[in-house]
Amino acid sequence: SGWSPLCFAAVNGNPMLVRALLNQKANPDDRLRRSEGSLFPARVGVLSMAAHFHNNEVMEILLEARATLTSADMINATAAHWASLANNVAGLRLLCQARADFQRRNFVGMNVFEVACSNGAVGAMAEILTQVPSTSLRLGLHYALLFYGAYEEPIRFLLRARANLNEPFDIQIQQPAWWILLHVASARHRISPSSWTLLAYHHKGATPLMFSILTGSFEIASLLLSARACTDARNSRKKTAADLAQVVNAPESLVEALRGPRPRDVSSEDTPEDCFFI
């Protein structure tokens, strides 16, 4: 099935068996030969598997045996990406102490912090910022909304961390997987529209507030408004957040909040000529 004894031991979290296998010359960089459906891609290493299942004692043993920190699977994810995805705070700490590269990007161009944002893994997000204070918060809000948009905790965390509330979303061609995915979905929008193609069609230049609307996360939109998100910004298609709210049939109360207070109708106000005194 492509699973070695060390792979089984890493997933099961059996440190004694892992140590015994390594003493018998098992390879600390052992990996799966083929994908396991939605669980793991092909070529995922035992260190990544242990990180994903929070088997941190196994991780320590593998690191002592000099497992390769840069070992990547078929989606170019390392053990740090898998620990981040699983919100494995202790595992991330171990990898950081072993000098893992948290800036390395996976197949879709996301680094370890961005993976944590995309999974709403607040513990991992906090640990990464503690271990690597220079970590960029760029696009963190967008990724949190894109994949985990209905949850306030990661959004509140990023706001406290001073993420750019009005940052425009922009994926460069240097991130080819994301770039192709979004542009293909955008092209499909006129032919076969869906919530995903709508977001892809309007993604370029969209602010976190716009993403919250396009993903149907209306409570998050209200949260961002309370944090003073800009309502006048326009995406590359010259649409404001209020325009997009109308497209997705957002609650009228939200649409009104996005439009802001209406100007007073001066013509309806009383003038001296309209008043009389006794």
N, C-alpha and C positions, 0 to 999 in steps of 0.2 A: 504493500500500500504506500510505500515511500516513506514510512515512519521508522526511524532507527530506534533502538532502545533508549538512547539519550534524548531523542525527541519526546518520547512518551514520558520519561522521567522529568523533563523540564516542564511539560504541561501539567503533570500530576503534582508537581511541587515536592518531589522526594529528594531532599539534599543528600541523604546517605547514599542513595542509589546513584545520583549524579556523580558524587565524589568517587564511588567505587568504579563507575564506568570510565571516568577520566584516568583513574589509576591503571585501568586496563587499556590505556592508550586511545580512548574515545576522543574524537576531534571536538574541541570546544566551539569550533565554528561549523559543526554539523548543521544540516538544514534539510527541509522537506524537498523532495524531488519534484513534486507536482502540487498544484493548488488543491485546497480543501474547501471548495465552494466559496461561501461568503465568510468562512472563518479565517483562512489564511491564503495569501497568494503563493505561487510557486517560489521556491528558493528562500523562504523565510527561515532565519536562523534560530537556533535553540535559545540564544540570549534574548531575541525578540519575543519568542513564545513565552519565556519565563516572565519577561517584563509585562506582557499583555495580561497574564493571569496573576499578577501581583506575587509571584513566587520569588520574593526578593532574596531569600537565603540562597536559593539556587543561582540567582544572578551573581551574588557575591562569590560563590564557588567558581562560576564560569569566568568571572573577571579575574580571579586569582590565577586561573589557568590560562589567562591572556587571550580570552575571546576577543575577536576583532571588533572594535567599536564602529568601524566604518562599513562593516558587512551589510549589504543591502539586498532586498528581495526584488521580485519582478516589478514592483511598483516603486522601486528605489527608496523604500522606507527602511530606516535603521531601527535598532532597539529603542533609541530615544523617541522616535515617532510612535512606536507601539506603546511605550510607557505613557506618553502624553495622551494618546487616544484613550487609554484605559484609566486615565486620571490616577496613575500610580505615582504618587508624590515621593515615596521613599525610593522607588526604583529610579526616578529621575535624579534624585539626590546622589545615588550611587553612581549613575552614569556621568553626572557632572564632575564628581570627585575623580572619576577615571579619565576625565577630560574628553568626553564625547562632544561632538560638534553639533550644537543646537541650531546652527544656522543652515545646516544642510537641508536641501529641498527634495521632496519626494517627486513622484511622477507628474503630479499636477502643479508642482512649483510651490508647495507649502512647506514652511519650515516647522520646527517642533512647536513653537508657540502658536502659530496659526492653526496647526492641527488641534491643539488644546482648545482654542477659541471655537473652532468648527464643531467640537463635541461638547461645548459647554462645560469643559473640565476645569472648574474654577480652582480647585486645589493645585492642579498641574500648572495653570496659568500663574498663580501666586508663587509657586516654587521656582518656576523658570525666571520670573522677574527678580526673585530674591538671589538666585544663583548667578544670573547674568543681567545685572541692572541696565546694561546698555541695549537690551532687547527692544527692537522697534515695535510699537503698537500699531503700525500701519496696517490698515484693512482688517484689524481685529474685530471691530464692530460689524463690519460687513460679513465676515465669515461666521461670526456668532449668529447673525440674523439669517444668513443663507441656510444654515444647517440646523440651528437650534433656536429659531426665532421666537418661539412661544414662551421662552423662559426668561424671567427678569434677572436672575442672579448673575449670569455671565455679563449681561449688559451693564448692570449696576457696578460690577467689579471693574469693568473697563472704563466706565465713566470716572470712578474713583481714582483709577490709575492715570487719568488725564488723556485718554484716547481722544483723537480729534473728532469732535461731535459732528462736524460738517465736511469731513473728508470726502472728496469725490472718488468713486470707484474707477480704477483704471488698471486693466490687465495688459501687460506688454506682450509683444510677440515672443519675447525671450522666455515667456512661460507658455510654450506652444500648446500643451494639453488643454489648459484652461481657455486660452485664446481661441483655439479651434472649437471647443465645446460650446462656448458662448456664442460665437459667430454663426455656427451651424444652426443652433437653436433659434437665434435671432432671425435667420433667413427662413426658417420653417414657420415663423409666427403668422405670416399672412396666409399660409396654406393650411396649417393645422394648429390653430392657437390652443394654448394651454397656459396654466399659471407659470410653468417653467419657461415657456417660450416668451411669455409676456415680460418676465424678469430679464431674460436674455436680451430682448429687444430694447429694453430701457436701461440696461445695466451701466453703460458707459457714462461716467460723470455723475452717477446717482449717489446721493448722500445716504448715510445710515437711516435717516428718516424715510427716505424714498424706499429703501430696501424693506423697512418694517411694513410699509404699506403694500408693496408688491408681494411680500410673503404672507400677507393677511395677518400680521402680528399687530393688531390695532391697539392693544394695551401697551405694547412696547412703544408704539408711535406716540401715545399720550405721555409715556415716561420721558421720551426724548424731547417732547415739546416742553415738559415741565423743567427739563434741563437746559432750556433755551436753545434748542436746535433751530437753525435758520430755516424759515419757510419760503424765502424768496429765491433760494438757489434753484438753478435749472440744470437738467442733465443735458447730454449731447443732442437730444431731440427737442430741446427747449421746453421741456415739461417741468412744472413745479410739483411739489409734493401734493398740493391740492388737486392739480390736474390728474395725477395718478390715482388719488383717492376716489375721484369720480369714476375713473375707468374701472376700478375693482369694486365699485358699489360699497365703499366704506360707509360706516354709520354717519348719518348727517351731522351729528354732534362733532365728530372728528373733522369732517370736511369744513365745518364752520370754524373750528379752532385753527385749522390750517390756513384758512383765508384771513384770519385775524379780525380784529374789530372793524366793523364797517364805518366809513366816515359819516359823521352826523349830517343829516339833511338840513342845511341852513334855511331852506325855503319854508320848512315846517315850524321854525322857531318864531316866537312872538317878536314883533318889532314894535317900536314906540307907537306907530300909527294904528297897530292892532289893539292897543290897550286904552282903557278909559279909567278915570279915577272919580271917586265921589268925595 
